[in-house]
Amino acid sequence: MVLDESGSIGRKNWRKVKKFVRHVISRFSVAPFGAHFAAVKYNNRPRKVFSLTKYTNAKKLRKAVRRMRYRGGGTRTGKAMRFTNRKILWGKDDRKDVPNVVVLVSDGKSHDHSKAVREARKMKQKGVKILCVGIGRGRKVDRLIKKLQEISSKPEYTFKTTMNALDTIENSLVKDMCEPISKNCEVPKLCPVEPFAKKGCYRTPKPHTATLLFNRRNQIDWEDGWDNFIEKIVHE
């Protein structure tokens, strides 16, 4: 998640952005073998809030988002995208066999838009999927959306909303975030991101009858979390 914390956001709206991010995170199964999140916030310069492997527990991750402080300042989206490409993606914390998705959230025109477009192009050439959320009203946000569409992987991956309506784009955003991940599922878009499962992020949308067969013989070296995994399957 690449989050604009420039002066136009303001402290009150920064809390709304953080709430939105927490809600998005809650839609994923965050776990060592599940979904991983990193956060970069930026004004005139980018700052890493946490890396992809810092928090692999959903509760701790949401708490870290809640603690993010607001600084204000300018809007250097290009610097933030370059930082993300060089310091967040492709490093030791990145899992090479898992698709990377970048979500950029901003409410204003970048002072280095051409750099943002160049960095986004580099990411996309490496297979990174980029989604953008433009926040605002009237002609200002319309102009912002046109700029963000130059950064997004596809124009339809750019979402227009207001601070008070962030929740209205949540379902569509999460669906598009999940698309490259769920391609790895045997049944696309019906694959949970839990330990002992293939990569993906959608849970089954309606009740299904299932028979569960478990082999716990001593010869099999089950990893930690097995009992929690079984319990979670039964309850969900």
ROSE-4610 file (N, C-alpha, C; in Angstrom, 1 decimal, always signed):
// ROSE-4610
residu = [M/M/M/V/V/V/L/L/L/D/D/D/E/E/E/S/S/S/G/G/G/S/S/S/I/I/I/G/G/G/R/R/R/K/K/K/N/N/N/W/W/W/R/R/R/K/K/K/V/V/V/K/K/K/K/K/K/F/F/F/V/V/V/R/R/R/H/H/H/V/V/V/I/I/I/S/S/S/R/R/R/F/F/F/S/S/S/V/V/V/A/A/A/P/P/P/F/F/F/G/G/G/A/A/A/H/H/H/F/F/F/A/A/A/A/A/A/V/V/V/K/K/K/Y/Y/Y/N/N/N/N/N/N/R/R/R/P/P/P/R/R/R/K/K/K/V/V/V/F/F/F/S/S/S/L/L/L/T/T/T/K/K/K/Y/Y/Y/T/T/T/N/N/N/A/A/A/K/K/K/K/K/K/L/L/L/R/R/R/K/K/K/A/A/A/V/V/V/R/R/R/R/R/R/M/M/M/R/R/R/Y/Y/Y/R/R/R/G/G/G/G/G/G/G/G/G/T/T/T/R/R/R/T/T/T/G/G/G/K/K/K/A/A/A/M/M/M/R/R/R/F/F/F/T/T/T/N/N/N/R/R/R/K/K/K/I/I/I/L/L/L/W/W/W/G/G/G/K/K/K/D/D/D/D/D/D/R/R/R/K/K/K/D/D/D/V/V/V/P/P/P/N/N/N/V/V/V/V/V/V/V/V/V/L/L/L/V/V/V/S/S/S/D/D/D/G/G/G/K/K/K/S/S/S/H/H/H/D/D/D/H/H/H/S/S/S/K/K/K/A/A/A/V/V/V/R/R/R/E/E/E/A/A/A/R/R/R/K/K/K/M/M/M/K/K/K/Q/Q/Q/K/K/K/G/G/G/V/V/V/K/K/K/I/I/I/L/L/L/C/C/C/V/V/V/G/G/G/I/I/I/G/G/G/R/R/R/G/G/G/R/R/R/K/K/K/V/V/V/D/D/D/R/R/R/L/L/L/I/I/I/K/K/K/K/K/K/L/L/L/Q/Q/Q/E/E/E/I/I/I/S/S/S/S/S/S/K/K/K/P/P/P/E/E/E/Y/Y/Y/T/T/T/F/F/F/K/K/K/T/T/T/T/T/T/M/M/M/N/N/N/A/A/A/L/L/L/D/D/D/T/T/T/I/I/I/E/E/E/N/N/N/S/S/S/L/L/L/V/V/V/K/K/K/D/D/D/M/M/M/C/C/C/E/E/E/P/P/P/I/I/I/S/S/S/K/K/K/N/N/N/C/C/C/E/E/E/V/V/V/P/P/P/K/K/K/L/L/L/C/C/C/P/P/P/V/V/V/E/E/E/P/P/P/F/F/F/A/A/A/K/K/K/K/K/K/G/G/G/C/C/C/Y/Y/Y/R/R/R/T/T/T/P/P/P/K/K/K/P/P/P/H/H/H/T/T/T/A/A/A/T/T/T/L/L/L/L/L/L/F/F/F/N/N/N/R/R/R/R/R/R/N/N/N/Q/Q/Q/I/I/I/D/D/D/W/W/W/E/E/E/D/D/D/G/G/G/W/W/W/D/D/D/N/N/N/F/F/F/I/I/I/E/E/E/K/K/K/I/I/I/V/V/V/H/H/H/E/E/E]
num = [1/1/1/2/2/2/3/3/3/4/4/4/5/5/5/6/6/6/7/7/7/8/8/8/9/9/9/10/10/10/11/11/11/12/12/12/13/13/13/14/14/14/15/15/15/16/16/16/17/17/17/18/18/18/19/19/19/20/20/20/21/21/21/22/22/22/23/23/23/24/24/24/25/25/25/26/26/26/27/27/27/28/28/28/29/29/29/30/30/30/31/31/31/32/32/32/33/33/33/34/34/34/35/35/35/36/36/36/37/37/37/38/38/38/39/39/39/40/40/40/41/41/41/42/42/42/43/43/43/44/44/44/45/45/45/46/46/46/47/47/47/48/48/48/49/49/49/50/50/50/51/51/51/52/52/52/53/53/53/54/54/54/55/55/55/56/56/56/57/57/57/58/58/58/59/59/59/60/60/60/61/61/61/62/62/62/63/63/63/64/64/64/65/65/65/66/66/66/67/67/67/68/68/68/69/69/69/70/70/70/71/71/71/72/72/72/73/73/73/74/74/74/75/75/75/76/76/76/77/77/77/78/78/78/79/79/79/80/80/80/81/81/81/82/82/82/83/83/83/84/84/84/85/85/85/86/86/86/87/87/87/88/88/88/89/89/89/90/90/90/91/91/91/92/92/92/93/93/93/94/94/94/95/95/95/96/96/96/97/97/97/98/98/98/99/99/99/100/100/100/101/101/101/102/102/102/103/103/103/104/104/104/105/105/105/106/106/106/107/107/107/108/108/108/109/109/109/110/110/110/111/111/111/112/112/112/113/113/113/114/114/114/115/115/115/116/116/116/117/117/117/118/118/118/119/119/119/120/120/120/121/121/121/122/122/122/123/123/123/124/124/124/125/125/125/126/126/126/127/127/127/128/128/128/129/129/129/130/130/130/131/131/131/132/132/132/133/133/133/134/134/134/135/135/135/136/136/136/137/137/137/138/138/138/139/139/139/140/140/140/141/141/141/142/142/142/143/143/143/144/144/144/145/145/145/146/146/146/147/147/147/148/148/148/149/149/149/150/150/150/151/151/151/152/152/152/153/153/153/154/154/154/155/155/155/156/156/156/157/157/157/158/158/158/159/159/159/160/160/160/161/161/161/162/162/162/163/163/163/164/164/164/165/165/165/166/166/166/167/167/167/168/168/168/169/169/169/170/170/170/171/171/171/172/172/172/173/173/173/174/174/174/175/175/175/176/176/176/177/177/177/178/178/178/179/179/179/180/180/180/181/181/181/182/182/182/183/183/183/184/184/184/185/185/185/186/186/186/187/187/187/188/188/188/189/189/189/190/190/190/191/191/191/192/192/192/193/193/193/194/194/194/195/195/195/196/196/196/197/197/197/198/198/198/199/199/199/200/200/200/201/201/201/202/202/202/203/203/203/204/204/204/205/205/205/206/206/206/207/207/207/208/208/208/209/209/209/210/210/210/211/211/211/212/212/212/213/213/213/214/214/214/215/215/215/216/216/216/217/217/217/218/218/218/219/219/219/220/220/220/221/221/221/222/222/222/223/223/223/224/224/224/225/225/225/226/226/226/227/227/227/228/228/228/229/229/229/230/230/230/231/231/231/232/232/232/233/233/233/234/234/234/235/235/235/236/236/236]
x = [+0.8/+0.0/+0.9/+0.7/+1.4/+0.5/+0.7/-0.3/+0.1/-0.6/-0.4/-0.7/+0.3/+0.0/+0.3/+0.1/+0.4/-0.5/-0.2/-1.0/-2.4/-2.8/-4.2/-5.1/-4.4/-5.2/-5.7/-4.9/-5.3/-5.4/-5.3/-5.3/-6.6/-7.7/-9.0/-9.2/-8.8/-9.0/-8.0/-6.8/-5.8/-6.3/-7.1/-7.7/-8.7/-9.4/-10.3/-9.6/-8.4/-7.6/-7.1/-6.6/-6.1/-7.3/-8.4/-9.6/-9.9/-9.8/-10.1/-9.0/-7.8/-6.7/-6.9/-7.3/-7.6/-8.7/-9.7/-10.8/-10.4/-9.6/-9.1/-8.3/-7.4/-6.5/-7.4/-8.5/-9.3/-10.0/-10.0/-10.6/-9.7/-8.4/-7.4/-7.0/-6.6/-6.1/-4.6/-4.2/-2.8/-2.2/-1.1/-0.5/+0.9/+1.8/+3.1/+3.1/+2.1/+1.9/+0.7/+0.2/-0.9/-0.6/-1.5/-1.2/-0.3/+0.6/+1.6/+1.3/+1.5/+1.3/+2.5/+2.8/+3.8/+3.2/+3.6/+3.1/+4.2/+3.9/+4.8/+3.9/+4.3/+3.6/+4.5/+3.9/+4.8/+4.2/+5.1/+4.7/+5.8/+6.8/+7.9/+8.9/+8.8/+9.7/+9.0/+9.3/+8.7/+9.3/+8.5/+8.9/+8.3/+9.1/+8.6/+8.0/+6.8/+6.1/+6.4/+6.2/+6.6/+6.8/+7.6/+8.0/+6.9/+7.1/+6.2/+6.2/+7.3/+7.4/+7.3/+7.2/+7.2/+6.0/+4.8/+3.6/+2.9/+2.9/+2.2/+1.0/+0.6/-0.6/-1.5/-2.8/-3.7/-4.0/-4.1/-4.4/-3.2/-2.0/-0.8/-0.7/-1.0/-0.9/-1.9/-3.1/-4.1/-3.7/-3.1/-2.7/-1.5/-0.7/+0.4/-0.1/-1.1/-1.8/-2.4/-3.1/-3.7/-2.7/-1.5/-0.5/+0.3/+0.0/+0.7/+0.4/+1.5/+1.4/+1.3/+0.6/+0.4/+1.5/+2.0/+3.1/+2.7/+1.9/+1.6/+2.8/+2.7/+3.8/+3.3/+4.3/+4.0/+3.6/+3.5/+3.0/+4.0/+4.9/+5.9/+5.7/+4.7/+4.3/+5.4/+6.1/+7.2/+8.2/+8.6/+9.6/+9.1/+7.8/+7.2/+7.2/+6.8/+6.8/+8.2/+9.2/+10.6/+11.0/+10.7/+11.1/+10.5/+9.2/+8.5/+9.1/+9.4/+10.0/+11.4/+12.2/+13.5/+13.7/+12.9/+13.1/+12.1/+10.9/+9.9/+9.8/+9.6/+9.5/+10.9/+11.0/+12.2/+13.3/+13.1/+14.1/+14.0/+14.7/+14.7/+13.3/+12.4/+11.1/+10.1/+10.5/+9.5/+9.6/+8.4/+8.3/+8.2/+9.2/+9.3/+8.2/+7.5/+6.5/+5.1/+5.0/+3.7/+3.6/+2.5/+2.3/+2.3/+2.9/+2.9/+1.8/+1.1/+0.1/+0.4/+0.4/+0.6/-0.7/-1.1/-2.3/-1.8/-2.0/-1.7/-2.9/-2.9/-4.0/-3.6/-4.2/-3.8/-5.0/-4.8/-5.9/-5.5/-4.3/-3.9/-2.8/-2.7/-1.7/-0.3/+0.5/+1.8/+2.7/+3.8/+4.7/+5.8/+5.8/+6.7/+6.0/+4.9/+4.1/+4.8/+5.6/+6.3/+7.2/+7.8/+8.6/+7.7/+6.6/+5.6/+5.2/+5.0/+4.6/+5.8/+7.0/+8.2/+8.4/+8.3/+8.4/+7.3/+6.1/+5.0/+5.2/+5.7/+6.0/+7.0/+8.1/+9.1/+8.5/+7.6/+6.9/+6.1/+5.3/+4.4/+5.1/+6.3/+7.1/+7.6/+7.7/+8.1/+6.9/+5.7/+4.6/+3.8/+4.2/+3.4/+2.1/+1.1/-0.2/-0.4/-0.8/-0.9/-2.4/-3.0/-4.3/-4.2/-5.0/-5.0/-6.3/-6.3/-7.5/-7.3/-8.2/-8.2/-9.3/-9.0/-9.9/-10.2/-11.4/-11.7/-13.1/-13.3/-14.6/-14.4/-15.5/-15.5/-14.4/-14.1/-13.1/-11.7/-11.4/-10.1/-9.9/-10.8/-10.6/-10.7/-11.5/-11.5/-10.1/-9.4/-8.1/-7.1/-7.3/-6.5/-6.6/-7.9/-8.1/-7.4/-7.4/-6.8/-5.3/-4.7/-3.3/-3.0/-3.9/-3.7/-3.9/-4.7/-4.9/-3.6/-2.8/-1.5/-0.5/-0.8/+0.0/-0.6/-1.9/-2.6/-2.3/-2.4/-2.1/-3.2/-4.4/-5.4/-6.3/-6.9/-7.8/-8.8/-9.4/-10.5/-9.9/-8.6/-8.0/-7.8/-8.5/-8.4/-9.8/-9.8/-11.1/-11.3/-12.4/-12.7/-13.7/-13.4/-14.2/-14.0/-14.7/-14.5/-14.1/-13.6/-13.2/-14.3/-15.5/-16.7/-17.3/-16.7/-17.3/-16.3/-15.2/-14.2/-14.7/-15.6/-16.1/-16.9/-17.3/-18.1/-17.3/-16.0/-15.1/-14.4/-14.6/-13.8/-14.0/-15.2/-15.4/-14.7/-14.9/-14.3/-12.8/-12.2/-10.8/-10.2/-10.8/-10.4/-10.5/-11.5/-11.7/-10.6/-10.2/-9.2/-7.8/-7.6/-6.4/-6.2/-7.3/-7.2/-7.0/-7.3/-7.3/-6.0/-4.8/-3.6/-3.2/-3.7/-3.4/-4.2/-5.5/-6.5/-6.2/-5.4/-5.1/-4.3/-3.7/-2.9/-3.7/-5.0/-5.9/-6.4/-6.6/-7.2/-8.6/-9.3/-10.6/-10.5/-10.3/-10.0/-11.1/-10.6/-11.5/-12.3/-12.0/-12.6/-11.5/-10.4/-9.3/-8.8/-8.8/-8.4/-6.9/-6.5/-5.1/-4.7/-4.8/-4.4/-3.3/-2.6/-1.6/-2.2/-1.5/-1.9/-2.9/-2.9/-3.8/-3.0/-3.5/-2.9/-3.1/-2.4/-2.5/-3.8/-4.4/-5.6/-6.2/-7.4/-7.9/-9.4/-10.2/-11.6/-12.0/-13.0/-13.6/-14.8/-15.3/-16.4/-17.6/-18.3/-19.4/-20.7/-20.8/-22.1/-21.8/-22.7/-22.4/-22.1/-21.2/-20.9/-20.8/-21.2/-21.0/-19.6/-18.9/-17.5/-17.2/-16.4/-15.9/-14.4/-14.0/-12.6/-11.9/-10.8/-10.0/-8.6/-8.2/-7.0/-6.1/-4.8/-3.9/-2.8/-2.8/-1.9/-0.9/-0.5/+0.4/+1.8/+2.5/+3.8/+4.8/+4.6/+5.6/+5.5/+4.3/+4.1/+4.5/+5.3/+5.8/+4.9/+3.8/+2.9/+3.5/+3.3/+3.9/+3.0/+3.6/+2.8/+1.6/+0.5/-0.7/-1.7/-1.4/-2.3/-3.7/-3.6/-4.9/-5.7/-5.0/-5.7/-6.4/-5.6/-6.1/-7.4/-7.4/-8.6/-9.8/-9.5/-10.6/-11.2/-10.3/-10.7/-11.6/-11.2/-12.0/-13.4/-13.5/-14.8/-15.7/-15.1/-15.9/-16.3/-15.5/-15.8/-16.5]
y = [-1.2/+0.0/+1.2/+2.1/+3.4/+4.5/+5.2/+6.1/+7.6/+8.4/+9.9/+10.5/+11.1/+11.8/+13.3/+13.9/+15.3/+16.2/+17.5/+18.5/+18.6/+18.2/+18.3/+17.2/+16.2/+15.1/+15.6/+16.1/+16.6/+15.4/+15.7/+14.7/+13.9/+14.6/+14.0/+13.0/+13.4/+12.5/+11.3/+11.6/+10.6/+9.4/+9.7/+8.6/+7.8/+8.5/+7.8/+6.9/+7.4/+6.5/+5.3/+5.5/+4.3/+3.3/+3.8/+2.9/+2.1/+2.8/+2.1/+1.0/+1.3/+0.4/-0.9/-0.6/-1.7/-2.6/-2.0/-2.8/-3.6/-3.1/-3.8/-5.0/-4.8/-5.8/-6.9/-6.6/-7.6/-8.5/-8.2/-9.0/-10.2/-10.1/-11.1/-12.0/-13.1/-14.0/-13.8/-12.9/-12.6/-13.7/-14.3/-15.4/-15.6/-16.3/-16.5/-17.1/-18.0/-18.6/-18.0/-16.9/-16.3/-14.9/-14.0/-12.6/-11.8/-11.1/-10.2/-8.8/-7.8/-6.4/-5.6/-4.6/-3.6/-2.2/-1.2/+0.1/+1.1/+2.0/+3.2/+4.4/+5.4/+6.7/+7.7/+8.8/+9.7/+11.1/+12.1/+13.5/+14.0/+14.8/+15.2/+14.1/+13.1/+12.0/+10.7/+9.6/+8.3/+7.8/+7.1/+6.4/+5.0/+4.1/+2.7/+2.6/+2.2/+2.0/+0.6/-0.4/-1.7/-2.5/-3.5/-4.4/-5.5/-6.3/-7.3/-8.4/-8.6/-9.7/-9.2/-7.9/-7.4/-7.9/-8.0/-8.5/-9.5/-10.8/-11.8/-12.3/-11.4/-11.6/-10.5/-10.8/-9.8/-8.7/-9.1/-8.2/-7.2/-7.7/-6.9/-5.9/-6.4/-5.6/-4.5/-4.7/-3.6/-2.6/-3.1/-2.2/-1.3/-1.9/-1.1/+0.0/-0.3/+0.7/+1.8/+1.4/+2.4/+3.4/+2.9/+3.7/+4.7/+4.5/+5.4/+6.9/+7.6/+9.1/+9.9/+11.0/+11.9/+13.0/+13.4/+14.4/+15.6/+15.4/+16.5/+16.8/+17.8/+18.1/+18.1/+18.0/+18.0/+16.6/+16.5/+15.2/+14.8/+13.9/+13.4/+11.9/+11.6/+10.3/+9.5/+10.2/+9.6/+9.0/+9.8/+9.3/+8.1/+8.1/+7.0/+5.7/+5.9/+4.7/+4.1/+5.0/+4.6/+3.8/+4.4/+3.8/+2.4/+2.3/+1.0/+0.0/+0.4/-0.5/-1.0/-0.1/-0.5/-1.1/-0.6/-1.0/-2.0/-2.0/-2.9/-4.2/-4.0/-5.1/-5.7/-7.0/-7.6/-7.8/-7.4/-7.6/-8.9/-9.1/-10.4/-10.7/-9.7/-10.0/-10.4/-10.3/-10.6/-12.1/-12.7/-14.1/-14.2/-14.8/-14.8/-15.5/-16.4/-17.2/-16.6/-15.4/-14.8/-13.5/-13.3/-12.0/-10.8/-9.7/-8.5/-7.5/-6.9/-5.9/-4.6/-3.5/-2.2/-1.4/-0.9/+0.0/+1.4/+2.3/+3.7/+4.5/+5.2/+6.0/+7.5/+8.4/+9.8/+10.7/+11.9/+12.9/+14.1/+14.1/+15.3/+15.0/+16.0/+15.9/+15.8/+14.9/+14.8/+15.8/+16.3/+17.3/+16.6/+15.3/+14.6/+13.4/+13.8/+12.8/+12.0/+12.6/+11.9/+10.8/+11.1/+10.0/+8.9/+9.2/+8.2/+7.3/+7.9/+7.1/+6.2/+6.7/+5.9/+4.7/+5.0/+3.9/+2.9/+3.3/+2.4/+1.5/+2.1/+1.3/+0.2/+0.5/-0.5/-1.6/-1.2/-2.2/-3.2/-2.6/-3.4/-4.3/-3.8/-4.7/-5.9/-5.8/-6.9/-7.8/-7.4/-8.2/-7.7/-6.5/-6.0/-5.4/-5.7/-5.1/-3.9/-2.7/-1.5/-1.0/-0.7/-0.2/+1.2/+2.1/+3.5/+3.9/+4.6/+5.2/+6.7/+7.4/+8.9/+9.4/+10.3/+10.8/+12.3/+12.7/+14.1/+14.3/+15.6/+16.0/+16.9/+16.9/+17.8/+17.6/+18.7/+18.7/+18.3/+18.6/+18.3/+16.8/+16.1/+14.6/+14.0/+14.6/+14.1/+14.3/+15.4/+15.6/+14.6/+14.3/+13.4/+12.0/+11.6/+10.3/+10.0/+11.1/+10.9/+10.7/+11.4/+11.2/+9.8/+9.3/+8.0/+6.9/+7.1/+6.1/+5.8/+6.8/+6.6/+5.8/+5.6/+4.8/+3.4/+3.3/+2.0/+1.0/-0.3/-1.3/-1.2/-0.8/-0.6/+0.5/+1.3/+2.4/+2.0/+0.8/+0.4/+0.0/+0.0/-0.3/+1.1/+2.1/+3.4/+3.7/+4.0/+4.1/+5.6/+6.1/+7.5/+7.5/+8.2/+8.2/+9.5/+9.6/+10.7/+10.2/+11.0/+10.6/+9.9/+10.4/+9.8/+8.6/+8.2/+7.1/+6.0/+6.0/+5.0/+3.6/+3.3/+2.0/+1.5/+2.4/+2.0/+1.4/+1.6/+1.0/-0.3/-0.6/-1.6/-3.0/-3.4/-4.7/-4.8/-3.7/-3.8/-3.7/-3.0/-2.9/-4.3/-4.9/-6.2/-7.2/-7.2/-8.2/-8.0/-6.8/-6.6/-6.9/-6.7/-7.0/-8.5/-9.3/-10.7/-11.4/-10.8/-11.4/-12.1/-11.4/-12.1/-13.3/-13.2/-14.2/-15.4/-15.2/-16.3/-17.1/-16.6/-17.4/-18.6/-18.6/-19.8/-20.8/-20.6/-21.5/-22.6/-23.8/-24.8/-24.4/-23.8/-23.2/-21.7/-21.0/-19.5/-18.8/-17.9/-17.0/-17.7/-19.0/-19.7/-20.3/-19.7/-20.3/-19.5/-20.0/-19.2/-19.1/-18.0/-17.8/-18.2/-19.5/-20.0/-21.0/-21.3/-22.4/-23.7/-24.5/-25.8/-25.6/-24.4/-24.2/-23.5/-23.5/-22.8/-21.3/-20.5/-19.1/-18.6/-17.6/-17.0/-16.1/-15.6/-14.8/-14.8/-15.5/-15.5/-16.8/-16.6/-17.7/-18.1/-19.3/-19.8/-18.9/-18.4/-17.4/-18.0/-19.3/-19.9/-21.2/-21.7/-23.0/-24.2/-25.0/-26.2/-27.4/-28.5/-29.7/-30.3/-30.6/-31.1/-32.2/-33.1/-34.1/-33.9/-33.8/-33.5/-34.8/-35.1/-36.3/-35.8/-36.2/-35.7/-36.9/-36.9/-37.9/-37.3/-37.8/-37.2/-38.3/-39.2/-40.2/-39.6/-40.2/-39.6/-39.4/-40.2/-40.1/-38.8/-38.1/-36.8/-35.7/-34.8/-33.6/-32.4/-32.4/-31.2/-30.0/-28.8/-27.5/-27.0/-26.0/-25.4/-24.7/-24.7/-24.1/-25.0/-26.3/-27.3/-27.3/-27.3/-27.4/-26.1/-25.0/-23.7/-23.7/-24.3/-24.4/-25.2/-26.4/-27.2/-26.5/-25.9/-25.2/-24.1/-23.3/-22.2/-22.7/-23.9/-24.4/-24.7/-25.4/-25.8/-24.6/-23.6/-22.4/-21.6/-21.5/-20.7/-21.4]
z = [+0.0/+0.0/+0.0/-1.0/-1.1/-0.8/+0.3/+0.9/+0.9/+0.2/+0.2/+1.6/+2.2/+3.5/+3.4/+2.2/+1.9/+2.7/+2.7/+3.4/+3.1/+1.9/+1.5/+2.1/+2.6/+3.2/+4.6/+5.4/+6.8/+7.8/+9.0/+10.1/+10.2/+10.0/+10.2/+9.0/+7.8/+6.7/+6.7/+7.3/+7.4/+8.2/+9.2/+10.0/+9.2/+8.3/+7.4/+6.4/+5.9/+5.0/+5.8/+7.0/+7.8/+8.0/+8.3/+8.5/+7.3/+6.2/+4.9/+4.6/+4.9/+4.7/+5.6/+6.9/+7.8/+7.3/+6.7/+6.2/+5.0/+4.2/+3.0/+3.5/+4.5/+5.0/+5.6/+6.3/+7.0/+6.0/+4.7/+3.7/+3.2/+3.7/+3.3/+4.5/+4.2/+5.2/+5.4/+6.3/+6.6/+7.4/+6.9/+7.6/+7.0/+7.6/+7.1/+5.7/+5.4/+4.1/+3.3/+3.8/+3.2/+2.6/+2.8/+2.2/+3.1/+2.4/+3.1/+2.6/+3.6/+3.2/+3.7/+2.9/+3.2/+3.1/+3.8/+3.7/+3.5/+2.6/+2.3/+2.4/+3.2/+3.2/+2.6/+2.0/+1.4/+1.4/+1.4/+1.1/+0.1/+0.6/-0.2/-0.4/+0.5/+0.4/+1.0/+0.5/+1.0/+2.3/+3.0/+4.3/+4.3/+4.6/+4.8/+6.2/+6.3/+7.6/+8.1/+7.3/+7.6/+6.3/+6.4/+5.2/+5.0/+4.0/+3.7/+4.7/+5.4/+6.4/+7.8/+8.0/+9.4/+10.2/+9.6/+10.3/+9.4/+9.9/+9.3/+10.1/+11.0/+11.9/+11.6/+11.3/+10.9/+12.0/+13.2/+14.3/+14.5/+14.5/+14.6/+13.4/+12.3/+11.1/+11.1/+11.5/+11.6/+12.6/+13.7/+14.8/+14.3/+13.5/+12.9/+12.0/+11.2/+10.4/+11.2/+12.3/+13.2/+13.8/+14.0/+14.6/+13.7/+12.4/+11.4/+11.7/+11.8/+12.1/+10.8/+10.9/+9.8/+9.9/+8.7/+8.7/+7.8/+6.8/+5.9/+4.9/+4.1/+3.2/+1.7/+0.8/-0.6/-1.1/-2.5/-3.1/-4.1/-3.7/-4.7/-4.9/-5.7/-6.0/-6.7/-7.6/-8.3/-7.4/-6.4/-5.4/-4.7/-4.3/-3.6/-4.4/-5.7/-6.6/-6.8/-6.9/-7.1/-5.8/-4.7/-3.4/-3.3/-3.6/-3.5/-4.5/-5.7/-6.6/-6.2/-5.6/-5.2/-3.8/-2.9/-1.5/-0.9/-1.6/-1.1/-1.9/-3.2/-4.1/-4.4/-4.7/-5.2/-4.2/-2.9/-1.9/-1.2/-0.1/+0.6/+1.2/+1.4/+1.9/+0.9/-0.4/-1.5/-1.8/-1.9/-2.3/-3.8/-4.4/-5.9/-6.6/-5.9/-6.6/-6.3/-5.7/-5.4/-6.1/-6.8/-7.6/-6.7/-7.2/-6.4/-6.9/-5.9/-6.2/-5.5/-6.2/-5.5/-5.6/-4.4/-4.4/-3.9/-4.8/-4.6/-4.2/-3.1/-2.6/-2.5/-3.3/-3.3/-3.5/-3.0/-3.2/-4.0/-4.6/-5.3/-6.4/-7.3/-8.4/-7.8/-8.4/-8.0/-8.6/-7.8/-8.3/-9.3/-9.3/-10.2/-10.9/-11.6/-12.2/-13.2/-14.0/-15.1/-14.5/-13.4/-12.7/-12.2/-11.7/-11.2/-12.4/-13.5/-14.7/-15.1/-15.1/-15.5/-14.5/-13.2/-12.3/-12.3/-12.6/-12.7/-14.0/-15.0/-16.2/-15.9/-15.2/-14.8/-14.0/-13.1/-12.2/-13.1/-14.0/-14.8/-15.8/-16.2/-17.1/-16.3/-15.0/-14.1/-13.7/-14.1/-13.8/-12.6/-12.0/-10.9/-11.4/-10.6/-10.9/-10.0/-10.7/-10.0/-10.0/-8.8/-8.7/-8.0/-8.4/-7.9/-7.3/-6.2/-5.6/-5.6/-6.3/-6.3/-5.5/-4.5/-3.6/-3.8/-3.9/-4.0/-4.6/-5.0/-5.6/-6.8/-7.6/-8.8/-9.8/-10.4/-11.5/-11.1/-9.8/-9.3/-9.3/-8.8/-8.8/-10.2/-11.1/-12.4/-13.1/-12.9/-13.4/-12.7/-11.4/-10.7/-11.3/-11.6/-12.1/-13.4/-14.3/-15.6/-15.4/-14.4/-14.1/-13.5/-12.6/-12.0/-13.0/-14.0/-15.1/-15.9/-15.9/-16.6/-15.7/-14.4/-13.5/-13.4/-13.3/-13.1/-14.2/-13.9/-14.9/-16.1/-15.7/-16.7/-16.2/-17.1/-16.7/-15.7/-15.8/-14.9/-13.6/-13.4/-12.1/-11.3/-11.8/-11.1/-10.5/-9.2/-8.5/-8.1/-8.3/-7.9/-6.7/-5.7/-4.5/-3.7/-2.6/-1.7/-0.4/+0.5/+1.8/+2.6/+2.4/+3.2/+2.5/+1.3/+0.6/+0.2/+1.0/+0.7/+0.7/+1.6/+1.8/+0.6/-0.3/-1.5/-2.6/-2.5/-3.5/-3.0/-1.7/-1.1/-1.8/-2.1/-2.7/-4.1/-4.9/-6.2/-6.2/-5.3/-5.1/-4.7/-3.7/-3.2/-4.3/-5.0/-6.1/-7.1/-7.5/-8.5/-7.9/-6.6/-6.0/-6.0/-5.8/-5.8/-7.1/-8.2/-9.5/-9.8/-9.7/-10.1/-9.2/-7.9/-6.9/-7.2/-7.4/-7.6/-8.9/-9.8/-11.0/-10.6/-9.4/-9.0/-8.4/-8.2/-7.6/-8.5/-8.0/-8.9/-9.3/-8.4/-8.7/-8.5/-9.6/-9.5/-8.7/-7.9/-7.1/-6.0/-5.7/-4.6/-3.7/-3.7/-3.0/-1.8/-0.6/+0.6/+0.7/+1.3/+1.5/+2.9/+3.2/+4.5/+4.4/+5.5/+5.4/+4.9/+4.2/+3.7/+2.5/+1.9/+0.8/-0.4/-1.6/-2.6/-2.4/-3.2/-3.0/-3.6/-3.0/-3.5/-2.4/-2.6/-1.5/-1.4/-2.3/-2.1/-1.3/-0.4/+0.2/-0.6/-0.5/-1.2/-0.9/-2.0/-1.8/-1.3/-1.3/-0.8/-0.1/+0.7/+1.4/+0.5/+0.8/+0.0/+1.0/+0.5/+1.3/+1.0/+2.1/+1.9/+2.9/+2.5/+3.4/+3.6/+4.9/+5.2/+5.7/+5.1/+5.4/+5.9/+7.1/+7.6/+8.0/+7.7/+8.0/+8.9/+10.2/+11.2/+11.7/+10.8/+11.2/+11.6/+12.4/+12.9/+11.8/+10.7/+9.6/+8.9/+9.0/+8.4/+9.3/+8.8/+9.6/+9.4/+10.2/+10.0/+10.6/+9.9/+10.4/+11.5/+12.2/+13.3/+12.7/+13.4/+13.0/+12.5/+12.4/+11.9/+12.6/+13.9/+14.7/+14.5/+14.4/+14.2/+12.8/+11.8/+10.5/+10.4/+11.0/+11.0/+11.7/+12.8/+13.5/+12.6/+11.9/+11.1/+9.9/+9.3/+8.2/+8.7/+9.9/+10.4/+10.7/+11.3/+11.7/+10.5/+9.5/+8.3/+7.2]
